[in-house]
């Protein structure tokens, strides 16, 4: 019986080649989209789950309440580790302090490279389950040792075993290589750990670290934990919740500091907190594209349903004869479902080929290194489920519809499909184009939002602005000489030291006092230490008062506030006001707000202050009178002369700023691709339906032409029904699209308005595409010789 079903299915496919190709093409496109989104979703879900004990690991977080709002962050005091070990040590297998991953210069002989790595406690390598290629995990007991990733070891020493080799870090710390581990996977949260050094070395290399080890109010470090085998995540989190409250000063208790655990598996997708609770983040994009994938696949299934039911009259006689000779309805249902499953299987094979061909392009868009999981059993089970579900959705309605025909009417010749039979098909066409309209409008709004944020005034001039990270004190120690040399060479117009670049700002949250400060008011300021030339270097716009100047020695205790800080602090006449922060500072100026973090958020209250110790970065304004390449070559030569141990490395500020739009750009590009595929699938279905309608009305068209109907009259007759359906789809899609995109934009403080022309352009485009698609078939039929059509009847 199965062979008989298969034979009939193959014969039906070959007999109706055009409609078979349309169905397979539509299903292939829909399944290819579903597979691509599925691979991307798989990769996103796997973040934080590549370590063996990920389900028992967590990052320690901290929440504080400011003016009724809870802020959550990962910066913690080092002293917290000892307190947790003393009070709840039995609940943890590992408690590990980790420094923020930063670039450091590693030198082996004449070979120097800049790599990103971290300092951590000696049990860190064990907790992170390093896969050792050389040496062991527990080899960081000596402060002057280091573990290298395989790629770092290869870059420094080639393919030899580098254990016991000597390195120099940042031209100051001499360390011995005691092990090499496999690089962390690309979808690991710790892929930036290209080397690991002992925490004790951190205190030696950076004396301030040692000074803060007993301070509860210094939040400068990260912490990860692995629970003991008997411990429960929720129970342990409840135990440590108030551990900081028991140690901080009374004034800090008003901020209700709470310690909490963020499971490793949630860090990547649920990185946003609302009132101290992990609520969202990248998971929004995962759900968004999962829904898009489902919608696109649904469009392909709708095509199949429409074309199968529309051609029901062609198979009515077959159904009548089969029922007359004893076939049961369930047998017919199985046969028709089998036909749809065969078509889905062919479409799936085609979809796999499409995915394999498009993955390099797709990977460039999403910045990943994905591939089809050929050897993964779970992947193939999911694919099997995808085929079965798609086959059932696409084939169930046609199967039940065709099997419901009554054989007596068919064999007597009185069978007629009737007007009502077309209603579901029309409804499905409306649904198809409504989804397409929503996707098109969404894509346009996403790109307009990106452009809107890119055009936002920055409050500084990023053109020709570069930043250089100071990984050793050499550049700071010779700052004046370097500045003089570069000005003399004509490479720059100005340069300055700063603790943060204009695209990455650190935040402090305590210790500020000023006249008029309200009790319990949060000190949530962006804080940037700068040298006197900073304002001129970045093009800071001073709205009142003055900029820092080397001509004023008193500027060592001066501050500049941005307009957001003035408003936040409630200062009516800020210039000359005193601010207490350890010592007393005088406000000498007010600057325009600068976009320094998210381009979609409100400017953060910011304080600039002068510091002699130097900052983490040097910022330089390139001389526009010479080429960028020449200027950079001159800067590299001067920096090399004063800091020969450090490779010259720089970043363009405008490029760093553009990276802030990566997620939205990625969303826009993917939405564009999937929208185009949705339109393609919808047009395939429309073309198939138009072909069927013209085929069904061949005799009528021939008679109308003989009676004098023009080609235009016939084109209008064949096209008007489809244009009406698409018009209804547009009217239904508009309010849904507006609501969805309004909700999406409401997540941004700084966002574009949804303009009316987007809807006009989308509606007009949808109608134009419909006219062109239907015209491909209707014009051909309208121009055909009526004698041929009547002879065929």
Residue, then its C-alpha position, 0 to 999 in steps of 0.5 A: x500500500x505504501x508503494x502505491x501511495x508513493x507511486x501516486x504521489x510521484x505521478x501527481x508531482x510530475x503531472x503538475x510540474x509548475x505547481x510542484x515547483x512553486x510549492x517546493x520553491x516556497x517550502x524550501x525558502x521557508x525551511x531554509x529561513x527556519x534552519x538559519x534562524x534555528x542555527x543562530x538560536x542554537x548558538x545564542x542559547x549555548x552561550x554560558x553552557x559550554x563548561x561542564x558545570x555551567x549549571x552550578x556556576x554563577x556570576x556574583x552581582x550587586x544591586x543598590x537602590x537610588x531614589x526608589x530605583x534599583x540598579x544592578x551591576x557586576x562590579x564588586x569589592x574584593x573583600x566580599x570573597x573572604x566574607x563569603x568564604x568565612x560565612x558560607x564557605x561550605x556552600x561553594x566549591x570555588x569563589x574566584x575574583x576576576x579582573x576585568x579583561x584588559x589588553x596587556x603586552x606580552x614579550x618573549x625575547x624580540x616577539x611582542x604581542x598585545x593580548x586580552x586576559x585577566x588576573x584571578x585566584x589560583x582556583x580559577x583555572x579549575x573552576x573554568x575547567x581549562x583543557x590543558x595542553x601543557x602543564x596543569x591547572x593548579x600551577x599559579x601558586x607562584x605570583x610570577x607565573x602565567x597560563x597562556x591560551x593555545x593561540x597566544x602561546x603559538x603567537x609567542x613561541x610557535x608550535x613548541x611546548x612553552x612551559x618554563x619559558x620566561x615572559x615580560x608583561x607590560x614591560x615590568x612583570x617577569x613571569x614564567x609560563x607554567x601551562x597552555x590551555x585550549x582557547x575558549x570556544x567562540x560561544x563562551x563567555x570567557x573567550x577573551x581570556x587569552x591568558x590567565x595570571x595570578x591575583x597576587x601578581x595583580x596586586x604587585x603590578x597595580x599597587x592600588x589593587x592591594x590598597x582596596x582589598x579590605x574596602x567595602x566601598x570600592x567596587x572594582x572587580x568581578x566574581x564568579x562562583x561554583x556551588x558545592x554539590x549539595x547546594x541549591x542556587x536559589x537557597x544559596x543566593x538567599x543566604x548571601x543576599x544581605x552579606x554586604x549590608x552587615x559590613x558597610x557604613x551606616x550611610x551606605x545602608x540607605x542604598x540597600x546593597x544586595x548581593x545576588x547570583x546570576x546563573x552562568x546560563x542566563x548571563x548572555x541572554x538575560x543581561x538586563x535587570x529591572x529593579x534588581x531582577x534579570x528580565x531581558x536582554x538579547x533574549x528579545x532578539x532570539x524570540x523576535x527572529x524565532x517568530x519571524x522564522x515561524x511566520x516565513x515558514x507559515x507563509x510557505x505552508x499557506x502557499x501549499x494549502x492554497x494551491x492544493x485546495x484551489x486545484x481540488x476540482x482537478x482531483x475530484x474525479x480521482x477522489x470519487x472513483x477511489x471512494x466508489x471502489x471502497x477507499x475509506x476517508x482515512x486512507x485518502x487523508x493518509x495518501x494526501x498527507x503522504x504527498x505533502x510529506x514527500x514534497x516537504x522532504x524534497x524541499x528540506x533537501x533543497x533547504x539544506x543546500x541553500x543553507x550550506x551555500x548561504x552560511x558564509x554570507x549569513x555568518x558575516x552578518x551575525x558575526x558568528x562561525x556557525x555550520x550545519x551540525x552534521x554529526x549532532x543527533x539532536x539537530x537531526x531530530x529537530x529537523x525531523x520534527x520540522x519536516x513532520x510539523x511542516x508537512x502536517x501543517x501544509x498538508x492537513x487542510x488539503x487532505x481533510x478538504x479533498x477527502x470530504x468530497x461526496x462520490x455520488x455527486x462527483x460521479x453524477x457530474x453534479x459536483x461543484x466546489x462552490x463560492x464558499x470554498x474560496x473563502x479560506x484561500x482568500x483569507x490565507x492570501x490576506x494573512x500572507x500579505x499582512x505578515x509581509x507588510x508588517x515585516x517590511x514596515x518593521x525593517x524600514x523603522x529599524x533602519x530609520x532608528x539606526x540613522x536617527x541615532x547616528x545623526x544625533x549630535x555627539x557634543x564633541x567632534x569624533x572626526x580624526x580622534x584616536x585613543x591609545x591605551x596606556x598599558x605601561x607608564x612609559x607614555x605618561x612619564x614622557x607625556x610632555x615630550x611626546x606632545x611637543x614632538x608630535x606638535x612639532x612633527x605636525x601629526x596632531x593638533x592636541x592630545x590629552x590623557x583621560x581615564x575613559x574614552x568618549x565611548x566608554x565611561x566608568x561610573x562611580x556611585x558615592x561620596x559626592x556632597x554639594x549644597x542643596x543635595x537631597x537626603x538619600x539622593x544617588x551619586x550616580x555620575x559618569x566620572x572622567x579624569x582628564x588632563x588640561x588639553x582634553x576639552x580641546x582634543x575632543x572638541x568639548x563644547x563649553x556652555x558657561x565658565x571655562x575649560x581646564x588649563x595648564x595656566x591655572x594650577x588650581x585646576x587640580x581641584x577643579x571640576x566641569x559638569x555637563x548640563x545633565x549633571x547640573x540639572x540632576x544636582x539642581x544647581x541654578x548657577x553652577x560655576x563657582x559652586x563647591x563639591x566635596x569628594x574626598x577633598x573640596x572641588x570648585x566647578x569652573x565650567x559647564x559643558x554640553x551633554x556628550x553622547x558617551x555610552x548608548x546613543x539611544x539613552x539620555x545623556x548621563x550626568x557627568x563630572x570631569x576632573x583634573x588628575x596628575x597621575x595620568x589616565x588609562x588612555x591618551x586621546x589625540x586629534x590628528x592634524x587634518x592638514x596631512x593624510x591620516x596614514x602619514x599622521x599615524x606613521x609619525x605618531x607610531x614612530x614617536x611612541x615607539x621611541x619613548x615606549x619601545x616595549x609596547x606595540x603601537x595600537x590605536x582605535x578611531x573614536x568614530x569607529x568605536x561609536x559606530x560599533x554601538x549600532x551593531x545589534x540594531x544593524x544586525x537586526x535590520x539586515x536580518x529583517x531585510x533578508x527575511x522580509x524579502x524572502x517573505x515577499x518572494x514566498x507570497x509572490x510565488x503563491x500569488x503567481x500560482x493562484x493567478x495561474x490557476x485562476x486563468x487556467x480555470x477561466x480559459x473558456x470564459x476569457x476566449x468567449x469574452x475576447x470574441x465578444x470584443x473584450x480588450x486586453x485591458x478589460x481582461x487584465x482588470x478582470x483577472x487582477x482585481x480580486x487579487x488587488x482587493x485581497x492585498x488591499x485588505x491585507x494592507x489595511x489589517x497589517x498597518x495597525x498591527x505593524x504600528x503597534x509592534x514597532x511602537x512597543x519596540x521603539x518605546x524601549x529607547x529613550x532617544x528614538x525616531x517617530x513612525x512616519x506616515x510615509x512608511x505606510x504609504x510607501x509599503x502599501x504602494x509597494x505591496x500593490x505594485x508587486x501584486x500587479x506585476x506578479x499577477x500580470x505575468x500570467x494575466x497579460x499572457x492569457x489576455x493576449x492569447x489567441x481565443x481560438x486555442x482556448x476554445x478548442x482546448x475546451 
